[in-house]
Amino acid sequence: MKFSTSLKLNHIFRRLYHTSGVGDGYLVLYARKNRTEGNRVGITVSKKLGKAHVRNRTRRRLREVYRLNEEKFLPGFDIVVVARTRAVEAPFGKLTKSYLTLAKRAGILREEMK
């Protein structure tokens, strides 16, 4: 991730969970402005979704979706993505579409240049 860092501090995760998130069948996305010039991205995958290798694979796939579309996001946000059960077996295209749709609904996507 060129313009972003990982979100690792528990109190920041908890602060984001108290904001209004947007969700669909695959993911839930929480976003909040931070006071930096870059984005901080955190990914949460519950133990309910599977064993460690399943959770890690889901986490890697979500990180890759963000990495490939990083330039589409507005800078200066803390973003937490929570994977739901359907995200584990979802095709990569569906995950990408879900991620970008939720980002647009949350208002953290850049306007399309025409």
Order of alpha helices (4+ residues) and beta strands (2+ residues): beta-alpha-beta-beta-beta-alpha-beta-alpha-alpha
